[in-house]
Amino acid sequence: MNPDAWKDFINGLFVNADGSRKSAVISLTLEVGDGKLTLPPVEVTHTDTLQQVFIKVNKLLAQSANAEAQPKEDRTDVNIGDRVKAVNVEHIKHGKTEYIVYRMSDDSFQVVKMNGEVVTPKTIVYNTVVKKYREQFQLE
């Protein structure tokens, strides 16, 4: 792929028509010699490293394994459209630590360290990182 085609491909994955950033759902297949590993589709952002993609795949596989191990519930009471989803994902740096901030469809936030550790809501670090996010994107 030439550099211009590569740039257009990446922009198609991570940039909306209006220029705003978006997440992309990708699936990877790794081949080494005779071995082949196909990873399930996972949502990534433009700044995710390959290590972060593997962490997300690991969590996705762990969730799938837990869901298969638990008895199935009748979930007819839950409307799929009512589920809270991430609408924006950004990296925010606080001190020497970088955090991934997920702004959810219900205007709440989830803050995760780069190693996958979830920051507890309403703590000083959580509040500071969310405040920086709000300032960066001029949210009230």
DSSP file with accessible surface (Angstrom, degrees, kcal/mol):
  #  RESIDUE AA STRUCTURE BP1 BP2  ACC     N-H-->O    O-->H-N    N-H-->O    O-->H-N    TCO  KAPPA ALPHA  PHI   PSI    X-CA   Y-CA   Z-CA
    1    1 A M              0   0  160      0, 0.0     0, 0.0     0, 0.0     0, 0.0   0.000 360.0 360.0 360.0 132.3    0.0    0.0    0.0
    2    2 A N     >  -     0   0   94      1,-0.1     4,-2.5     4,-0.0     5,-0.2  -0.362 360.0-103.0 -76.6 162.3    1.4    3.4   -0.9
    3    3 A P  H  > S+     0   0  106      0, 0.0     4,-2.4     0, 0.0     5,-0.2   0.864 120.5  50.1 -56.7 -38.4    1.5    6.1    1.9
    4    4 A D  H  > S+     0   0  118      2,-0.2     4,-2.4     1,-0.2     5,-0.2   0.919 112.0  47.2 -68.1 -40.7   -1.5    8.0    0.6
    5    5 A A  H  > S+     0   0   37      2,-0.2     4,-2.3     1,-0.2    -1,-0.2   0.901 112.3  50.9 -65.6 -39.2   -3.6    4.8    0.3
    6    6 A W  H  X S+     0   0  139     -4,-2.5     4,-2.6     2,-0.2     5,-0.2   0.933 110.0  49.7 -62.6 -45.0   -2.5    3.9    3.9
    7    7 A K  H  X S+     0   0  127     -4,-2.4     4,-2.6    -5,-0.2     5,-0.2   0.929 111.8  48.1 -60.5 -44.8   -3.5    7.3    5.2
    8    8 A D  H  X S+     0   0  109     -4,-2.4     4,-2.1     2,-0.2    -1,-0.2   0.890 111.4  51.3 -63.1 -39.5   -6.9    7.1    3.5
    9    9 A F  H  X S+     0   0   99     -4,-2.3     4,-1.4     2,-0.2    -2,-0.2   0.952 112.6  44.6 -62.6 -48.2   -7.4    3.6    5.0
   10   10 A I  H  X S+     0   0   49     -4,-2.6     4,-2.2     1,-0.2     3,-0.3   0.919 113.0  51.2 -64.8 -43.1   -6.5    4.7    8.5
   11   11 A N  H  X S+     0   0   69     -4,-2.6     4,-2.2     1,-0.2    -1,-0.2   0.896 106.6  55.0 -62.5 -36.5   -8.7    7.8    8.3
   12   12 A G  H  < S+     0   0   49     -4,-2.1    -1,-0.2    -5,-0.2    -2,-0.2   0.846 111.9  45.0 -63.9 -31.8  -11.6    5.7    7.1
   13   13 A L  H  < S+     0   0   45     -4,-1.4    -2,-0.2    -3,-0.3    -1,-0.2   0.895 128.6  21.1 -75.6 -42.0  -11.2    3.6   10.2
   14   14 A F  H  < S+     0   0   25     -4,-2.2     8,-2.1    -5,-0.1     2,-0.4   0.386 109.4  70.0-116.7   1.9  -10.8    6.3   12.8
   15   15 A V  B  <  -A   21   0A  50     -4,-2.2     6,-0.2     6,-0.2    -1,-0.1  -0.983  65.1-140.8-130.0 127.5  -12.3    9.6   11.4
   16   16 A N    >   -     0   0   61      4,-3.3     3,-2.1    -2,-0.4    -2,-0.1  -0.317  36.6-101.0 -72.3 166.5  -15.9   10.4   10.7
   17   17 A A  T 3  S+     0   0  119      1,-0.3    -1,-0.1     2,-0.1    -5,-0.0   0.817 124.4  56.5 -59.6 -30.3  -16.9   12.4    7.6
   18   18 A D  T 3  S-     0   0  129      2,-0.1    -1,-0.3     1,-0.1     3,-0.1   0.414 122.3-105.6 -83.9   2.8  -17.2   15.5    9.8
   19   19 A G  S <  S+     0   0   54     -3,-2.1    -2,-0.1     1,-0.3     2,-0.1   0.346  77.8 131.6  93.3  -7.8  -13.6   15.1   11.0
   20   20 A S        -     0   0   49      1,-0.1    -4,-3.3    -5,-0.1    -1,-0.3  -0.440  60.8-105.6 -77.3 154.9  -14.4   13.9   14.5
   21   21 A R  B     -A   15   0A 122     -6,-0.2     2,-0.3    -2,-0.1    -6,-0.2  -0.444  39.1-179.8 -78.6 152.7  -12.6   10.8   15.8
   22   22 A K        -     0   0   80     -8,-2.1    24,-0.3    -2,-0.1     2,-0.2  -0.951  27.8-108.1-144.9 162.5  -14.3    7.4   16.2
   23   23 A S        -     0   0   31     -2,-0.3     2,-0.4    22,-0.1    22,-0.2  -0.531  30.2-144.4 -84.5 160.6  -13.4    4.0   17.3
   24   24 A A  E     -B   44   0B   8     20,-2.9    20,-3.4    -2,-0.2     2,-0.6  -0.956   6.8-137.1-126.4 146.7  -13.0    1.1   14.9
   25   25 A V  E     +B   43   0B 102     -2,-0.4     2,-0.3    18,-0.3    18,-0.2  -0.928  35.7 172.3-102.1 118.7  -13.9   -2.5   15.2
   26   26 A I  E     -B   42   0B  43     16,-2.6    16,-2.7    -2,-0.6     2,-0.4  -0.870  24.7-153.5-125.7 160.2  -11.1   -4.7   13.8
   27   27 A S        -     0   0   66     -2,-0.3     2,-0.4    14,-0.2    -2,-0.0  -0.997  15.7-154.9-131.4 136.1  -10.2   -8.3   13.7
   28   28 A L        -     0   0   48     -2,-0.4    11,-3.2    12,-0.3     2,-0.5  -0.895   9.5-164.4-114.8 144.0   -6.6   -9.6   13.4
   29   29 A T  E     -C   38   0C  69     -2,-0.4     2,-0.5     9,-0.2     9,-0.2  -0.993  11.7-162.2-123.9 121.3   -5.2  -12.8   12.1
   30   30 A L  E     -C   37   0C  66      7,-3.2     7,-2.9    -2,-0.5     2,-0.4  -0.899   5.5-169.2-105.2 131.7   -1.6  -13.5   13.0
   31   31 A E  E     +C   36   0C 133     -2,-0.5     2,-0.4     5,-0.2     5,-0.2  -0.982  12.4 170.2-125.0 130.6    0.4  -16.1   11.1
   32   32 A V  E >   -C   35   0C 121      3,-2.2     3,-2.6    -2,-0.4     2,-0.1  -0.952  66.4 -53.0-137.4 114.2    3.8  -17.5   12.0
   33   33 A G  T 3  S-     0   0   76     -2,-0.4    -1,-0.0     1,-0.3     0, 0.0  -0.344 123.7 -17.4  57.9-123.9    5.1  -20.5   10.0
   34   34 A D  T 3  S+     0   0  177     -2,-0.1    -1,-0.3    -3,-0.1     2,-0.2   0.556 119.5  97.6 -88.1  -9.7    2.3  -23.1   10.0
   35   35 A G  E <   -C   32   0C  41     -3,-2.6    -3,-2.2     2,-0.0     2,-0.4  -0.563  49.6-175.6 -86.1 145.5    0.5  -21.5   13.0
   36   36 A K  E     -C   31   0C 142     -2,-0.2     2,-0.5    -5,-0.2    -5,-0.2  -0.995   6.6-172.3-141.1 131.2   -2.4  -19.2   12.6
   37   37 A L  E     -C   30   0C  96     -7,-2.9    -7,-3.2    -2,-0.4     2,-0.6  -0.985   5.2-164.9-126.9 119.5   -4.3  -17.2   15.3
   38   38 A T  E     -C   29   0C  86     -2,-0.5    -9,-0.2    -9,-0.2    -2,-0.0  -0.926  11.7-153.2-105.7 120.3   -7.5  -15.3   14.5
   39   39 A L        -     0   0   13    -11,-3.2   -11,-0.3    -2,-0.6     3,-0.1  -0.649  22.8-106.7 -90.8 148.3   -8.5  -12.9   17.2
   40   40 A P        -     0   0   38      0, 0.0   -12,-0.3     0, 0.0   -14,-0.1  -0.288  49.7 -80.1 -69.2 158.9  -12.2  -11.9   17.7
   41   41 A P        -     0   0   79      0, 0.0     2,-0.3     0, 0.0   -14,-0.2  -0.330  56.4-177.9 -59.2 137.8  -13.4   -8.4   16.5
   42   42 A V  E     -B   26   0B  16    -16,-2.7   -16,-2.6    -3,-0.1     2,-0.5  -0.988  29.1-114.5-141.0 147.0  -12.5   -5.7   19.1
   43   43 A E  E     +B   25   0B  90     -2,-0.3     2,-0.3   -18,-0.2   -18,-0.3  -0.717  41.6 174.8 -85.0 126.8  -13.1   -2.0   19.3
   44   44 A V  E     -B   24   0B   4    -20,-3.4   -20,-2.9    -2,-0.5     2,-0.2  -0.895  22.1-136.5-130.0 159.8   -9.9    0.1   19.1
   45   45 A T    >   -     0   0    7     -2,-0.3     3,-1.4   -22,-0.2   -22,-0.1  -0.666  36.0 -99.8-108.9 171.6   -9.0    3.7   19.0
   46   46 A H  T 3  S+     0   0   71    -24,-0.3   -23,-0.1     1,-0.3   -32,-0.1   0.701 120.9  47.2 -65.8 -18.9   -6.4    5.5   16.8
   47   47 A T  T 3  S+     0   0   56      2,-0.1    -1,-0.3     0, 0.0     2,-0.2   0.404  80.5 121.6-105.6   3.4   -3.9    5.6   19.6
   48   48 A D    <   -     0   0   24     -3,-1.4     2,-0.1     4,-0.1    -4,-0.0  -0.451  53.6-141.6 -67.3 135.9   -4.1    2.0   20.8
   49   49 A T     >  -     0   0   72     -2,-0.2     4,-2.1     1,-0.1     5,-0.2  -0.460  28.2-104.1 -87.2 168.9   -0.9    0.0   20.7
   50   50 A L  H  > S+     0   0  102      1,-0.2     4,-2.4     2,-0.2     5,-0.2   0.895 123.6  55.9 -61.7 -35.9   -0.7   -3.6   19.8
   51   51 A Q  H  > S+     0   0  141      1,-0.2     4,-2.2     2,-0.2    -1,-0.2   0.924 106.8  49.2 -61.9 -42.5   -0.3   -4.5   23.5
   52   52 A Q  H  > S+     0   0   12      2,-0.2     4,-2.4     1,-0.2    -1,-0.2   0.886 108.7  53.2 -66.0 -36.4   -3.5   -2.6   24.3
   53   53 A V  H  X S+     0   0   10     -4,-2.1     4,-2.5     2,-0.2    -2,-0.2   0.937 109.4  48.7 -62.6 -43.7   -5.3   -4.5   21.5
   54   54 A F  H  X S+     0   0   79     -4,-2.4     4,-2.7     1,-0.2    -2,-0.2   0.891 109.7  52.1 -64.4 -37.1   -4.2   -7.8   23.0
   55   55 A I  H  X S+     0   0   41     -4,-2.2     4,-2.4     2,-0.2    -1,-0.2   0.932 110.8  47.9 -63.4 -43.7   -5.3   -6.7   26.5
   56   56 A K  H  X S+     0   0   38     -4,-2.4     4,-2.4     2,-0.2    -2,-0.2   0.914 112.2  48.9 -64.1 -41.2   -8.8   -5.9   25.0
   57   57 A V  H  X S+     0   0    5     -4,-2.5     4,-2.9     2,-0.2     5,-0.2   0.926 110.1  52.2 -63.9 -42.1   -8.9   -9.2   23.2
   58   58 A N  H  X S+     0   0  111     -4,-2.7     4,-2.4     1,-0.2    -2,-0.2   0.925 111.4  46.3 -60.2 -44.3   -7.9  -11.0   26.4
   59   59 A K  H  X S+     0   0   83     -4,-2.4     4,-2.6     2,-0.2    -1,-0.2   0.907 112.1  51.4 -65.1 -40.0  -10.7   -9.3   28.4
   60   60 A L  H  X S+     0   0   53     -4,-2.4     4,-2.2     2,-0.2    -2,-0.2   0.926 111.6  46.4 -63.4 -43.4  -13.2  -10.0   25.6
   61   61 A L  H  X S+     0   0   87     -4,-2.9     4,-2.4     1,-0.2    -1,-0.2   0.892 112.0  51.4 -66.6 -37.5  -12.3  -13.7   25.6
   62   62 A A  H  X S+     0   0   46     -4,-2.4     4,-2.4    -5,-0.2    -2,-0.2   0.907 110.2  49.2 -65.6 -40.8  -12.4  -13.8   29.5
   63   63 A Q  H  X S+     0   0  125     -4,-2.6     4,-2.5     2,-0.2    -2,-0.2   0.908 110.9  50.2 -64.0 -40.5  -15.9  -12.2   29.4
   64   64 A S  H  X S+     0   0   53     -4,-2.2     4,-2.1     2,-0.2    -2,-0.2   0.912 110.8  49.1 -63.5 -42.5  -17.0  -14.8   26.8
   65   65 A A  H  X S+     0   0   53     -4,-2.4     4,-1.7     1,-0.2    -2,-0.2   0.911 112.7  47.6 -64.5 -40.7  -15.7  -17.6   28.9
   66   66 A N  H  X S+     0   0  100     -4,-2.4     4,-1.5     1,-0.2    -2,-0.2   0.897 110.8  51.6 -66.3 -39.2  -17.5  -16.3   32.0
   67   67 A A  H  < S+     0   0   50     -4,-2.5    -2,-0.2     1,-0.2    -1,-0.2   0.891 110.3  48.6 -66.6 -36.9  -20.7  -15.8   30.0
   68   68 A E  H  < S+     0   0  154     -4,-2.1    -1,-0.2     1,-0.2    -2,-0.2   0.841 110.5  51.7 -70.7 -31.7  -20.6  -19.4   28.8
   69   69 A A  H  < S+     0   0   86     -4,-1.7    -1,-0.2    -5,-0.2    -2,-0.2   0.778  99.3  76.2 -76.5 -26.0  -19.9  -20.7   32.3
   70   70 A Q  S  < S-     0   0  124     -4,-1.5     3,-0.1    -5,-0.1     2,-0.0  -0.594  94.0-101.3 -86.7 148.2  -22.9  -18.9   33.8
   71   71 A P        -     0   0  117      0, 0.0     2,-0.2     0, 0.0    -1,-0.1  -0.351  44.3-102.6 -65.4 145.9  -26.5  -20.1   33.3
   72   72 A K        -     0   0  176     -4,-0.1     2,-0.3     1,-0.0    -4,-0.0  -0.465  35.4-152.0 -71.4 139.1  -28.4  -18.2   30.7
   73   73 A E        -     0   0  135     -2,-0.2     2,-0.9    -3,-0.1    -1,-0.0  -0.798  23.5-111.1-106.7 154.4  -31.0  -15.7   31.9
   74   74 A D        -     0   0  124     -2,-0.3     3,-0.3     1,-0.1    -2,-0.0  -0.762  36.9-179.9 -82.1 110.7  -34.1  -14.6   30.1
   75   75 A R    >   +     0   0  125     -2,-0.9     3,-1.4     1,-0.2    -1,-0.1  -0.089  39.1 122.5-106.5  34.4  -33.2  -11.0   29.2
   76   76 A T  T 3   +     0   0  117      1,-0.3    -1,-0.2     3,-0.0    -2,-0.0   0.718  68.4  65.7 -69.3 -15.2  -36.5  -10.0   27.5
   77   77 A D  T 3  S+     0   0  129     -3,-0.3     2,-0.6     2,-0.1    -1,-0.3   0.622  87.9  80.0 -80.8 -11.2  -36.8   -7.2   30.0
   78   78 A V  S <  S-     0   0   41     -3,-1.4     2,-0.5     3,-0.0     3,-0.1  -0.846  71.3-147.8-103.0 122.9  -33.7   -5.4   28.6
   79   79 A N    >   -     0   0   96     -2,-0.6     3,-2.1     1,-0.2     4,-0.4  -0.765  11.6-140.8 -86.2 125.7  -34.0   -3.4   25.5
   80   80 A I  G >  S+     0   0  112     -2,-0.5     3,-1.5     1,-0.3    -1,-0.2   0.869 101.6  59.5 -57.8 -35.1  -30.8   -3.5   23.5
   81   81 A G  G 3  S+     0   0   55      1,-0.3    -1,-0.3    -3,-0.1    -2,-0.0   0.705  98.0  60.9 -66.9 -17.2  -31.2    0.2   22.6
   82   82 A D  G <  S+     0   0  122     -3,-2.1    -1,-0.3     2,-0.1    -2,-0.2   0.511  78.1 113.0 -88.2  -5.8  -31.2    1.1   26.3
   83   83 A R  S <  S-     0   0  132     -3,-1.5     2,-0.4    -4,-0.4    22,-0.1  -0.403  74.0-114.2 -69.5 144.6  -27.7   -0.3   27.0
   84   84 A V        -     0   0   71     -2,-0.1     2,-0.3    21,-0.1    -1,-0.1  -0.643  40.8-177.9 -80.8 129.0  -25.0    2.2   27.8
   85   85 A K        -     0   0  120     -2,-0.4    20,-2.7    18,-0.0     2,-0.4  -0.911  33.5-101.2-127.0 155.6  -22.3    2.4   25.1
   86   86 A A  E     +D  104   0D  33     -2,-0.3    18,-0.3    18,-0.3     3,-0.1  -0.609  33.2 178.6 -74.2 128.7  -19.0    4.3   24.8
   87   87 A V  E     +     0   0D  80     16,-3.3     2,-0.3    -2,-0.4    17,-0.2   0.590  69.3  17.7-106.4 -15.9  -19.6    7.3   22.4
   88   88 A N  E     -D  103   0D  23     15,-1.4    15,-2.9   -66,-0.1     2,-0.4  -0.968  60.1-166.2-155.3 139.9  -16.0    8.7   22.6
   89   89 A V  E     +D  102   0D   8     -2,-0.3     2,-0.3    13,-0.2    13,-0.2  -0.997  18.6 164.7-130.1 126.8  -12.7    7.3   23.7
   90   90 A E  E     -D  101   0D   7     11,-2.1    11,-3.3    -2,-0.4     2,-0.5  -0.962  35.3-120.8-139.8 157.5   -9.7    9.5   24.3
   91   91 A H  E     -D  100   0D  26     -2,-0.3     2,-0.4     9,-0.2     9,-0.2  -0.871  29.2-174.0 -99.0 128.4   -6.3    9.3   26.0
   92   92 A I  E     -D   99   0D   5      7,-2.7     7,-3.0    -2,-0.5     2,-0.4  -0.990  13.8-144.8-125.1 130.9   -5.7   11.8   28.8
   93   93 A K  E     +D   98   0D 131     -2,-0.4     2,-0.4     5,-0.2     5,-0.2  -0.809  16.6 180.0 -98.7 132.6   -2.4   12.3   30.5
   94   94 A H  E >   -D   97   0D  54      3,-3.1     3,-1.9    -2,-0.4     2,-0.3  -0.963  66.4 -42.1-131.3 112.3   -2.3   13.1   34.3
   95   95 A G  T 3  S-     0   0   62     -2,-0.4    -2,-0.0     1,-0.3     0, 0.0  -0.504 122.4 -28.3  66.8-129.7    1.2   13.4   35.7
   96   96 A K  T 3  S+     0   0  204     -2,-0.3     2,-0.4    -3,-0.1    -1,-0.3   0.423 122.8  90.8 -96.1   0.9    3.3   10.7   34.2
   97   97 A T  E <   -D   94   0D  58     -3,-1.9    -3,-3.1    16,-0.0     2,-0.4  -0.812  63.0-149.7-104.9 138.4    0.4    8.3   33.8
   98   98 A E  E     -D   93   0D  72     -2,-0.4    16,-1.0    -5,-0.2     2,-0.3  -0.866  16.0-166.2-105.2 137.1   -1.8    8.1   30.7
   99   99 A Y  E     -DE  92 113D  11     -7,-3.0    -7,-2.7    -2,-0.4     2,-0.6  -0.896  19.9-132.8-121.1 151.2   -5.4    7.1   31.0
  100  100 A I  E     -DE  91 112D   8     12,-3.4    12,-2.6    -2,-0.3     2,-0.5  -0.926  24.9-159.6-101.5 122.8   -8.1    6.0   28.6
  101  101 A V  E     -DE  90 111D   0    -11,-3.3   -11,-2.1    -2,-0.6     2,-0.6  -0.927   3.8-162.6-109.5 122.6  -11.3    7.9   29.2
  102  102 A Y  E     -DE  89 110D  44      8,-3.3     8,-2.1    -2,-0.5     2,-0.6  -0.930   5.3-156.4-104.0 117.6  -14.6    6.4   27.8
  103  103 A R  E     -DE  88 109D  60    -15,-2.9   -16,-3.3    -2,-0.6   -15,-1.4  -0.863  22.3-146.4 -92.0 122.5  -17.5    8.9   27.6
  104  104 A M  E >   -D   86   0D  15      4,-2.9     3,-2.0    -2,-0.6   -18,-0.3  -0.433  23.0-107.3 -91.4 164.6  -20.6    6.8   27.7
  105  105 A S  T 3  S+     0   0   60    -20,-2.7   -19,-0.1     1,-0.3    -1,-0.1   0.712 120.6  56.4 -64.7 -19.3  -24.0    7.3   26.0
  106  106 A D  T 3  S-     0   0   88    -21,-0.2    -1,-0.3     2,-0.1     3,-0.1   0.192 122.0-106.9 -95.9  17.8  -25.5    8.3   29.4
  107  107 A D  S <  S+     0   0  111     -3,-2.0    -2,-0.1     1,-0.2     2,-0.1   0.626  82.3 124.8  66.1  16.8  -22.9   11.1   29.8
  108  108 A S        -     0   0   47      2,-0.0    -4,-2.9    -5,-0.0     2,-0.3  -0.442  52.1-132.0 -91.2 175.9  -21.0    9.1   32.5
  109  109 A F  E     -E  103   0D  14     -6,-0.2     2,-0.4    -2,-0.1    -6,-0.2  -0.954  12.7-159.8-130.5 150.7  -17.3    8.3   32.2
  110  110 A Q  E     -E  102   0D 100     -8,-2.1    -8,-3.3    -2,-0.3     2,-0.5  -0.998  13.6-161.0-124.5 134.0  -15.1    5.2   32.7
  111  111 A V  E     +E  101   0D   1      8,-0.5     8,-3.1    -2,-0.4     2,-0.4  -0.968  10.8 180.0-119.4 128.7  -11.4    5.8   33.3
  112  112 A V  E     -EF 100 118D  12    -12,-2.6   -12,-3.4    -2,-0.5     6,-0.2  -0.988  24.2-127.8-131.5 135.0   -8.9    3.0   32.7
  113  113 A K  E >   -E   99   0D  64      4,-3.2     3,-2.2    -2,-0.4   -14,-0.2  -0.338  37.0-103.4 -71.5 163.7   -5.1    3.0   33.1
  114  114 A M  T 3  S+     0   0   56    -16,-1.0    -1,-0.1     1,-0.3   -15,-0.1   0.760 121.6  60.2 -63.6 -22.0   -3.0    1.8   30.2
  115  115 A N  T 3  S-     0   0  105      2,-0.1    -1,-0.3     1,-0.0     3,-0.1   0.425 124.0-102.0 -85.9   2.4   -2.4   -1.6   31.9
  116  116 A G  S <  S+     0   0   14     -3,-2.2     2,-0.3     1,-0.3    -2,-0.1   0.348  74.8 143.0  97.1  -5.1   -6.2   -2.2   31.9
  117  117 A E        -     0   0  102     -5,-0.1    -4,-3.2     1,-0.1     2,-0.3  -0.535  48.6-130.9 -72.8 127.0   -6.8   -1.3   35.6
  118  118 A V  B     -F  112   0D  94     -2,-0.3     2,-0.4    -6,-0.2    -6,-0.2  -0.622  15.2-131.0 -81.4 132.7  -10.1    0.5   36.1
  119  119 A V        -     0   0   14     -8,-3.1    -8,-0.5    -2,-0.3    -1,-0.0  -0.707  27.6-113.3 -84.5 130.4  -10.0    3.7   38.1
  120  120 A T    >   -     0   0   94     -2,-0.4     3,-1.1     1,-0.1     6,-0.4  -0.428  35.2-112.0 -65.3 129.5  -12.6    3.8   40.8
  121  121 A P  T 3  S+     0   0   72      0, 0.0     3,-0.1     0, 0.0    -1,-0.1  -0.250  96.3  25.9 -60.3 152.9  -15.2    6.6   40.2
  122  122 A K  T 3  S+     0   0  170      1,-0.3     2,-0.2     2,-0.1    -2,-0.1   0.616  90.6 125.5  68.9  16.1  -15.4    9.6   42.5
  123  123 A T  S <> S-     0   0   53     -3,-1.1     4,-2.9     1,-0.1    -1,-0.3  -0.582  76.4-105.6 -93.3 169.3  -11.7    9.3   43.6
  124  124 A I  H  > S+     0   0  139      1,-0.2     4,-2.5     2,-0.2     5,-0.2   0.933 120.9  46.4 -61.3 -46.1   -9.3   12.2   43.2
  125  125 A V  H  > S+     0   0   50      2,-0.2     4,-2.7     1,-0.2     5,-0.3   0.944 113.6  48.7 -62.6 -47.3   -7.5   10.7   40.2
  126  126 A Y  H  > S+     0   0   19     -6,-0.4     4,-2.6     1,-0.2     5,-0.2   0.948 113.7  46.4 -56.6 -51.2  -10.8    9.8   38.5
  127  127 A N  H  X S+     0   0   78     -4,-2.9     4,-2.3     1,-0.2    -1,-0.2   0.896 113.5  49.0 -61.9 -39.9  -12.3   13.3   39.1
  128  128 A T  H  X S+     0   0   43     -4,-2.5     4,-2.4    -5,-0.3    -1,-0.2   0.929 112.6  46.6 -66.7 -44.8   -9.0   15.0   37.9
  129  129 A V  H  X S+     0   0    0     -4,-2.7     4,-2.3     2,-0.2    -2,-0.2   0.931 113.8  48.0 -65.3 -42.4   -8.8   13.0   34.7
  130  130 A V  H  X S+     0   0   12     -4,-2.6     4,-2.9    -5,-0.3    -1,-0.2   0.910 110.3  53.1 -64.8 -38.8  -12.5   13.5   33.9
  131  131 A K  H  X S+     0   0  128     -4,-2.3     4,-2.5    -5,-0.2    -2,-0.2   0.929 109.3  48.6 -61.9 -43.3  -12.1   17.2   34.6
  132  132 A K  H  X S+     0   0   73     -4,-2.4     4,-2.5     2,-0.2    -1,-0.2   0.901 111.4  50.4 -63.0 -40.1   -9.1   17.3   32.1
  133  133 A Y  H  X S+     0   0    0     -4,-2.3     4,-2.0     2,-0.2    -2,-0.2   0.944 110.9  48.3 -60.8 -49.4  -11.3   15.5   29.5
  134  134 A R  H  <>S+     0   0   83     -4,-2.9     5,-2.5     1,-0.2     4,-0.2   0.899 113.1  48.0 -60.5 -40.2  -14.1   17.9   30.0
  135  135 A E  H ><5S+     0   0  119     -4,-2.5     3,-1.0     1,-0.2    -1,-0.2   0.918 110.1  51.9 -66.6 -41.8  -11.8   20.9   29.6
  136  136 A Q  H 3<5S+     0   0  101     -4,-2.5    -1,-0.2     1,-0.2    -2,-0.2   0.861 120.3  33.5 -63.7 -35.8  -10.1   19.5   26.5
  137  137 A F  T 3<5S-     0   0   62     -4,-2.0    -1,-0.2    -5,-0.2    -2,-0.2   0.184 108.7-119.2-108.2  15.9  -13.5   18.9   24.8
  138  138 A Q  T < 5 +     0   0  163     -3,-1.0     2,-0.4    -4,-0.2    -3,-0.2   0.882  54.3 161.5  47.8  52.0  -15.3   22.0   26.3
  139  139 A L      <       0   0   59     -5,-2.5    -1,-0.2    -6,-0.1    -2,-0.1  -0.792 360.0 360.0 -98.2 145.7  -18.0   19.9   28.0
  140  140 A E              0   0  207     -2,-0.4    -1,-0.0    -5,-0.0    -5,-0.0  -0.448 360.0 360.0 -77.9 360.0  -20.1   21.4   30.8
